[in-house]
Amino acid sequence: MLKALSATILEQGGIIRGFENLGDRVLTKNLKSQHGENFGIGRFIQVEFDGNPATKKLAEETAMSNPEVLRLFSLKMKERNYLDRIMKRLNSELSPFRDEESRDPVYVREMW
């Protein structure tokens, strides 16, 4: 699903900022899929991308066409919030109090 979604965003000229797996969670109520199955546990995934409203609509349609998707929530994020979050993570990666083994050198190199 993520591969098809990212391909759709990139084809429309969007920029993918990141994917984040927020983990599996127990749902407050059982949700029924498009095929009629009931689910009590769901995996939450966050996809951040830049694109115009047409790209957003097409990305939502692509995601909802996948039978694994039970529900979709879209949110417009301000550029300032995105930059604040990136700088916070970069500062934590470069912190002198962080163990050398737990640092992510690939992230630091890409963001620096």
SEZAPA-133401 format. One record per atom (N, C-alpha, C, O): chain; atom name; x negated, y negated, z. Coordinates in nm, 2 decimals. Example, Ala and Ser with C-alpha at 12.3 -4.5 7.8 and 13.67 -1.06 7.14 Angstrom:
2
  chain  atom      px      py      pz
      A     N   -1.32    0.57    0.78
      A    CA   -1.23    0.45    0.78
      A     C   -1.32    0.33    0.78
      A     O   -1.42    0.33    0.85
      A     N   -1.28    0.22    0.71
      A    CA   -1.37    0.11    0.71
      A     C   -1.29    0.00    0.79
      A     O   -1.34   -0.11    0.80
***
This chain:
112
  chain  atom      px      py      pz
      A     N   -0.08    0.12    0.00
      A    CA    0.00    0.00    0.00
      A     C   -0.09   -0.13    0.00
      A     O   -0.06   -0.22   -0.07
      A     N   -0.19   -0.13    0.08
      A    CA   -0.28   -0.25    0.09
      A     C   -0.35   -0.27   -0.04
      A     O   -0.37   -0.39   -0.08
      A     N   -0.39   -0.16   -0.11
      A    CA   -0.46   -0.18   -0.24
      A     C   -0.36   -0.24   -0.35
      A     O   -0.40   -0.33   -0.42
      A     N   -0.24   -0.20   -0.35
      A    CA   -0.14   -0.25   -0.45
      A     C   -0.11   -0.40   -0.41
      A     O   -0.10   -0.48   -0.50
      A     N   -0.10   -0.42   -0.28
      A    CA   -0.07   -0.56   -0.24
      A     C   -0.18   -0.66   -0.27
      A     O   -0.16   -0.77   -0.32
      A     N   -0.30   -0.61   -0.24
      A    CA   -0.42   -0.70   -0.27
      A     C   -0.43   -0.72   -0.42
      A     O   -0.47   -0.83   -0.47
      A     N   -0.41   -0.62   -0.50
      A    CA   -0.42   -0.63   -0.65
      A     C   -0.31   -0.73   -0.70
      A     O   -0.34   -0.81   -0.79
      A     N   -0.19   -0.73   -0.64
      A    CA   -0.09   -0.82   -0.68
      A     C   -0.13   -0.97   -0.65
      A     O   -0.11   -1.06   -0.73
      A     N   -0.18   -0.99   -0.53
      A    CA   -0.22   -1.12   -0.49
      A     C   -0.33   -1.17   -0.58
      A     O   -0.33   -1.29   -0.62
      A     N   -0.43   -1.09   -0.60
      A    CA   -0.55   -1.13   -0.69
      A     C   -0.51   -1.16   -0.83
      A     O   -0.56   -1.25   -0.89
      A     N   -0.41   -1.08   -0.89
      A    CA   -0.37   -1.10   -1.02
      A     C   -0.29   -1.23   -1.04
      A     O   -0.30   -1.30   -1.14
      A     N   -0.23   -1.28   -0.93
      A    CA   -0.15   -1.40   -0.93
      A     C   -0.24   -1.53   -0.90
      A     O   -0.19   -1.64   -0.89
      A     N   -0.37   -1.50   -0.88
      A    CA   -0.46   -1.61   -0.85
      A     C   -0.47   -1.65   -0.71
      A     O   -0.53   -1.75   -0.67
      A     N   -0.42   -1.56   -0.62
      A    CA   -0.44   -1.58   -0.48
      A     C   -0.57   -1.54   -0.42
      A     O   -0.65   -1.47   -0.49
      A     N   -0.60   -1.59   -0.30
      A    CA   -0.73   -1.55   -0.23
      A     C   -0.69   -1.48   -0.11
      A     O   -0.62   -1.53   -0.02
      A     N   -0.75   -1.36   -0.09
      A    CA   -0.72   -1.28    0.03
      A     C   -0.82   -1.32    0.14
      A     O   -0.94   -1.31    0.12
      A     N   -0.77   -1.36    0.25
      A    CA   -0.85   -1.41    0.36
      A     C   -0.89   -1.29    0.45
      A     O   -0.99   -1.30    0.52
      A     N   -0.80   -1.19    0.46
      A    CA   -0.84   -1.08    0.55
      A     C   -0.72   -0.99    0.58
      A     O   -0.60   -1.03    0.56
      A     N   -0.75   -0.87    0.62
      A    CA   -0.66   -0.77    0.66
      A     C   -0.69   -0.73    0.81
      A     O   -0.81   -0.73    0.85
      A     N   -0.59   -0.71    0.89
      A    CA   -0.61   -0.67    1.02
      A     C   -0.51   -0.57    1.07
      A     O   -0.39   -0.59    1.05
      A     N   -0.55   -0.46    1.12
      A    CA   -0.46   -0.36    1.17
      A     C   -0.44   -0.39    1.31
      A     O   -0.53   -0.39    1.40
      A     N   -0.31   -0.43    1.34
      A    CA   -0.28   -0.47    1.48
      A     C   -0.24   -0.35    1.57
      A     O   -0.20   -0.36    1.68
      A     N   -0.24   -0.23    1.51
      A    CA   -0.22   -0.11    1.58
      A     C   -0.08   -0.05    1.58
      A     O    0.01   -0.12    1.52
      A     N   -0.06    0.07    1.63
      A    CA    0.07    0.13    1.64
      A     C    0.14    0.09    1.77
      A     O    0.08    0.08    1.87
      A     N    0.27    0.06    1.75
      A    CA    0.34    0.02    1.87
      A     C    0.48    0.09    1.87
      A     O    0.53    0.13    1.77
      A     N    0.53    0.10    1.99
      A    CA    0.67    0.16    2.01
      A     C    0.76    0.04    1.97
      A     O    0.75   -0.07    2.03
      A     N    0.86    0.07    1.88
      A    CA    0.95   -0.03    1.84
      A     C    1.06   -0.05    1.95
      A     O    1.10    0.04    2.01
      A     N    1.11   -0.17    1.96
      A    CA    1.22   -0.20    2.06
      A     C    1.34   -0.12    2.03
      A     O    1.42   -0.09    2.12
      A     N    1.37   -0.10    1.90
      A    CA    1.48   -0.02    1.86
      A     C    1.44    0.06    1.74
      A     O    1.35    0.02    1.66
      A     N    1.50    0.18    1.72
      A    CA    1.47    0.26    1.60
      A     C    1.51    0.18    1.48
      A     O    1.61    0.13    1.47
      A     N    1.42    0.19    1.38
      A    CA    1.44    0.13    1.25
      A     C    1.47    0.24    1.15
      A     O    1.40    0.34    1.15
      A     N    1.56    0.21    1.06
      A    CA    1.58    0.31    0.95
      A     C    1.51    0.26    0.82
      A     O    1.51    0.14    0.79
      A     N    1.44    0.36    0.76
      A    CA    1.37    0.32    0.64
      A     C    1.46    0.32    0.52
      A     O    1.58    0.34    0.53
      A     N    1.41    0.28    0.40
      A    CA    1.49    0.27    0.28
      A     C    1.55    0.41    0.24
      A     O    1.65    0.42    0.17
      A     N    1.48    0.52    0.29
      A    CA    1.52    0.65    0.25
      A     C    1.61    0.72    0.36
      A     O    1.64    0.83    0.35
      A     N    1.65    0.64    0.47
      A    CA    1.73    0.69    0.57
      A     C    1.67    0.75    0.69
      A     O    1.74    0.80    0.78
      A     N    1.54    0.76    0.69
      A    CA    1.47    0.81    0.81
      A     C    1.46    0.71    0.92
      A     O    1.45    0.59    0.90
      A     N    1.47    0.76    1.05
      A    CA    1.46    0.68    1.16
      A     C    1.32    0.68    1.22
      A     O    1.26    0.79    1.22
      A     N    1.27    0.56    1.26
      A    CA    1.13    0.55    1.31
      A     C    1.14    0.48    1.45
      A     O    1.21    0.38    1.46
      A     N    1.06    0.53    1.54
      A    CA    1.06    0.47    1.68
      A     C    0.92    0.41    1.70
      A     O    0.90    0.33    1.80
      A     N    0.82    0.44    1.61
      A    CA    0.69    0.39    1.63
      A     C    0.65    0.33    1.49
      A     O    0.68    0.38    1.39
      A     N    0.59    0.21    1.50
      A    CA    0.55    0.14    1.37
      A     C    0.41    0.09    1.38
      A     O    0.36    0.06    1.49
      A     N    0.34    0.08    1.27
      A    CA    0.21    0.03    1.25
      A     C    0.22   -0.11    1.20
      A     O    0.29   -0.14    1.10
      A     N    0.16   -0.20    1.28
      A    CA    0.17   -0.35    1.24
      A     C    0.04   -0.39    1.17
      A     O   -0.07   -0.36    1.22
      A     N    0.05   -0.45    1.05
      A    CA   -0.07   -0.49    0.98
      A     C   -0.05   -0.63    0.94
      A     O    0.06   -0.68    0.90
      A     N   -0.15   -0.71    0.95
      A    CA   -0.15   -0.85    0.92
      A     C   -0.23   -0.88    0.79
      A     O   -0.35   -0.84    0.79
      A     N   -0.18   -0.94    0.69
      A    CA   -0.25   -0.98    0.57
      A     C   -0.25   -1.13    0.56
      A     O   -0.14   -1.19    0.56
      A     N   -0.37   -1.18    0.55
      A    CA   -0.38   -1.33    0.53
      A     C   -0.43   -1.36    0.39
      A     O   -0.53   -1.30    0.35
      A     N   -0.36   -1.45    0.33
      A    CA   -0.40   -1.48    0.19
      A     C   -0.35   -1.62    0.16
      A     O   -0.26   -1.68    0.22
      A     N   -0.42   -1.69    0.06
      A    CA   -0.38   -1.82    0.01
      A     C   -0.32   -1.79   -0.13
      A     O   -0.37   -1.72   -0.21
      A     N   -0.21   -1.86   -0.15
      A    CA   -0.14   -1.85   -0.28
      A     C   -0.02   -1.94   -0.29
      A     O    0.02   -2.00   -0.19
      A     N    0.03   -1.96   -0.40
      A    CA    0.15   -2.04   -0.42
      A     C    0.27   -1.97   -0.38
      A     O    0.27   -1.85   -0.35
      A     N    0.39   -2.04   -0.38
      A    CA    0.51   -1.97   -0.33
      A     C    0.55   -1.85   -0.42
      A     O    0.61   -1.75   -0.37
      A     N    0.52   -1.86   -0.55
      A    CA    0.55   -1.74   -0.64
      A     C    0.47   -1.62   -0.61
      A     O    0.51   -1.51   -0.61
      A     N    0.34   -1.64   -0.57
      A    CA    0.25   -1.53   -0.53
      A     C    0.30   -1.47   -0.40
      A     O    0.31   -1.35   -0.38
      A     N    0.35   -1.55   -0.30
      A    CA    0.40   -1.50   -0.18
      A     C    0.53   -1.42   -0.20
      A     O    0.54   -1.31   -0.15
      A     N    0.62   -1.46   -0.29
      A    CA    0.74   -1.39   -0.32
      A     C    0.71   -1.26   -0.39
      A     O    0.76   -1.15   -0.35
      A     N    0.61   -1.26   -0.48
      A    CA    0.57   -1.13   -0.55
      A     C    0.50   -1.04   -0.45
      A     O    0.53   -0.91   -0.46
      A     N    0.42   -1.09   -0.36
      A    CA    0.36   -1.00   -0.26
      A     C    0.46   -0.94   -0.17
      A     O    0.45   -0.82   -0.13
      A     N    0.56   -1.02   -0.13
      A    CA    0.67   -0.96   -0.04
      A     C    0.74   -0.85   -0.11
      A     O    0.77   -0.75   -0.05
      A     N    0.77   -0.88   -0.24
      A    CA    0.84   -0.77   -0.32
      A     C    0.76   -0.65   -0.34
      A     O    0.81   -0.54   -0.33
      A     N    0.63   -0.66   -0.36
      A    CA    0.54   -0.55   -0.37
      A     C    0.54   -0.47   -0.24
      A     O    0.54   -0.35   -0.24
      A     N    0.53   -0.54   -0.13
      A    CA    0.52   -0.47    0.00
      A     C    0.65   -0.40    0.03
      A     O    0.65   -0.29    0.08
      A     N    0.76   -0.46    0.01
      A    CA    0.89   -0.40    0.04
      A     C    0.93   -0.28   -0.06
      A     O    1.01   -0.20   -0.02
      A     N    0.86   -0.28   -0.17
      A    CA    0.89   -0.17   -0.26
      A     C    0.82   -0.04   -0.21
      A     O    0.86    0.07   -0.26
      A     N    0.73   -0.05   -0.12
      A    CA    0.67    0.07   -0.06
      A     C    0.76    0.13    0.05
      A     O    0.80    0.05    0.14
      A     N    0.78    0.26    0.04
      A    CA    0.87    0.32    0.14
      A     C    0.82    0.32    0.28
      A     O    0.89    0.34    0.38
      A     N    0.68    0.30    0.30
      A    CA    0.63    0.29    0.43
      A     C    0.66    0.16    0.51
      A     O    0.64    0.16    0.63
      A     N    0.70    0.06    0.44
      A    CA    0.73   -0.07    0.50
      A     C    0.87   -0.07    0.55
      A     O    0.96   -0.05    0.47
      A     N    0.89   -0.10    0.68
      A    CA    1.02   -0.10    0.74
      A     C    1.07   -0.24    0.75
      A     O    1.19   -0.27    0.72
      A     N    0.98   -0.34    0.78
      A    CA    1.02   -0.48    0.79
      A     C    0.90   -0.56    0.75
      A     O    0.79   -0.52    0.77
      A     N    0.93   -0.68    0.71
      A    CA    0.83   -0.78    0.66
      A     C    0.86   -0.91    0.73
      A     O    0.97   -0.96    0.74
      A     N    0.75   -0.98    0.77
      A    CA    0.76   -1.11    0.83
      A     C    0.65   -1.20    0.76
      A     O    0.54   -1.16    0.76
      A     N    0.69   -1.31    0.70
      A    CA    0.60   -1.40    0.64
      A     C    0.59   -1.53    0.72
      A     O    0.69   -1.58    0.77
      A     N    0.47   -1.59    0.72
      A    CA    0.45   -1.71    0.80
      A     C    0.35   -1.79    0.72
      A     O    0.24   -1.74    0.67
      A     N    0.38   -1.92    0.71
      A    CA    0.28   -2.01    0.65
      A     C    0.19   -2.07    0.75
      A     O    0.23   -2.12    0.86
      A     N    0.06   -2.05    0.73
      A    CA   -0.04   -2.09    0.83
      A     C   -0.11   -2.22    0.78
      A     O   -0.14   -2.23    0.66
      A     N   -0.13   -2.31    0.87
      A    CA   -0.21   -2.43    0.84
      A     C   -0.35   -2.40    0.82
      A     O   -0.41   -2.31    0.89
      A     N   -0.42   -2.47    0.74
      A    CA   -0.56   -2.45    0.71
      A     C   -0.64   -2.47    0.84
      A     O   -0.74   -2.40    0.86
      A     N   -0.60   -2.57    0.92
      A    CA   -0.68   -2.60    1.04
      A     C   -0.68   -2.48    1.14
      A     O   -0.78   -2.44    1.20
      A     N   -0.56   -2.41    1.15
      A    CA   -0.55   -2.29    1.24
      A     C   -0.64   -2.18    1.19
      A     O   -0.71   -2.11    1.27
      A     N   -0.65   -2.16    1.06
      A    CA   -0.74   -2.06    1.00
      A     C   -0.88   -2.09    1.03
      A     O   -0.96   -2.00    1.07
      A     N   -0.93   -2.21    1.01
      A    CA   -1.06   -2.25    1.04
      A     C   -1.10   -2.24    1.18
      A     O   -1.21   -2.20    1.22
      A     N   -1.01   -2.28    1.27
      A    CA   -1.03   -2.26    1.42
      A     C   -1.05   -2.12    1.45
      A     O   -1.14   -2.09    1.53
      A     N   -0.97   -2.03    1.40
      A    CA   -0.99   -1.88    1.43
      A     C   -1.12   -1.83    1.38
      A     O   -1.19   -1.75    1.44
      A     N   -1.16   -1.87    1.26
      A    CA   -1.29   -1.82    1.20
      A     C   -1.40   -1.87    1.28
      A     O   -1.50   -1.80    1.31
      A     N   -1.40   -2.00    1.32
      A    CA   -1.51   -2.05    1.40
      A     C   -1.52   -1.99    1.54
      A     O   -1.63   -1.97    1.59
      A     N   -1.41   -1.96    1.60
      A    CA   -1.41   -1.89    1.73
      A     C   -1.47   -1.75    1.72
      A     O   -1.55   -1.72    1.80
      A     N   -1.44   -1.68    1.61
      A    CA   -1.50   -1.54    1.59
      A     C   -1.64   -1.55    1.56
      A     O   -1.72   -1.48    1.61
      A     N   -1.68   -1.65    1.48
      A    CA   -1.82   -1.67    1.45
      A     C   -1.90   -1.71    1.57
      A     O   -2.02   -1.66    1.59
      A     N   -1.85   -1.79    1.65
      A    CA   -1.92   -1.83    1.77
      A     C   -1.93   -1.71    1.87
      A     O   -2.04   -1.70    1.94
      A     N   -1.83   -1.63    1.88
      A    CA   -1.84   -1.51    1.97
      A     C   -1.94   -1.41    1.91
      A     O   -2.01   -1.35    1.99
      A     N   -1.96   -1.40    1.78
      A    CA   -2.06   -1.31    1.72
      A     C   -2.20   -1.36    1.75
      A     O   -2.29   -1.28    1.77
      A     N   -2.22   -1.49    1.75
      A    CA   -2.35   -1.55    1.77
      A     C   -2.38   -1.58    1.91
      A     O   -2.49   -1.63    1.94
      A     N   -2.30   -1.55    2.00
      A    CA   -2.32   -1.58    2.14
      A     C   -2.44   -1.51    2.20
      A     O   -2.46   -1.39    2.17
      A     N   -2.52   -1.58    2.28
      A    CA   -2.64   -1.52    2.34
      A     C   -2.60   -1.42    2.44
      A     O   -2.69   -1.34    2.49
      A     N   -2.48   -1.42    2.49
      A    CA   -2.43   -1.33    2.60
      A     C   -2.38   -1.20    2.54
      A     O   -2.35   -1.11    2.61
      A     N   -2.37   -1.19    2.41
      A    CA   -2.32   -1.07    2.35
      A     C   -2.44   -0.97    2.32
      A     O   -2.55   -1.01    2.29
      A     N   -2.41   -0.84    2.35
      A    CA   -2.51   -0.74    2.32
      A     C   -2.54   -0.73    2.17
      A     O   -2.46   -0.75    2.09
      A     N   -2.67   -0.70    2.15
      A    CA   -2.72   -0.69    2.01
      A     C   -2.65   -0.58    1.93
      A     O   -2.62   -0.59    1.81
      A     N   -2.62   -0.47    2.00
      A    CA   -2.55   -0.35    1.94
      A     C   -2.41   -0.38    1.90
      A     O   -2.36   -0.32    1.80
      A     N   -2.34   -0.47    1.97
      A    CA   -2.20   -0.49    1.94
      A     C   -2.18   -0.60    1.84
      A     O   -2.07   -0.63    1.80
      A     N   -2.28   -0.67    1.79
      A    CA   -2.27   -0.77    1.69
      A     C   -2.24   -0.72    1.56
      A     O   -2.28   -0.60    1.52
      A     N   -2.17   -0.79    1.48
      A    CA   -2.13   -0.75    1.34
      A     C   -2.22   -0.83    1.24
      A     O   -2.18   -0.94    1.20
      A     N   -2.34   -0.78    1.20
      A    CA   -2.43   -0.87    1.12
      A     C   -2.37   -0.89    0.98
      A     O   -2.40   -1.00    0.92
      A     N   -2.28   -0.81    0.93
      A    CA   -2.22   -0.83    0.80
      A     C   -2.13   -0.95    0.80
      A     O   -2.13   -1.03    0.71
      A     N   -2.05   -0.95    0.91
      A    CA   -1.95   -1.07    0.92
      A     C   -2.03   -1.20    0.94
      A     O   -2.00   -1.30    0.87
      A     N   -2.13   -1.20    1.02
      A    CA   -2.21   -1.32    1.04
      A     C   -2.28   -1.36    0.91
      A     O   -2.28   -1.48    0.88
      A     N   -2.33   -1.27    0.83
      A    CA   -2.40   -1.30    0.71
      A     C   -2.30   -1.36    0.61
      A     O   -2.33   -1.45    0.53
      A     N   -2.18   -1.30    0.60
      A    CA   -2.08   -1.35    0.50
      A     C   -2.02   -1.48    0.54
      A     O   -2.00   -1.56    0.45
      A     N   -2.01   -1.51    0.67
      A    CA   -1.95   -1.63    0.71
      A     C   -2.05   -1.75    0.72
      A     O   -2.01   -1.87    0.72
      A     N   -2.18   -1.72    0.73
      A    CA   -2.28   -1.82    0.75
      A     C   -2.31   -1.87    0.62
      A     O   -2.40   -1.96    0.60
***
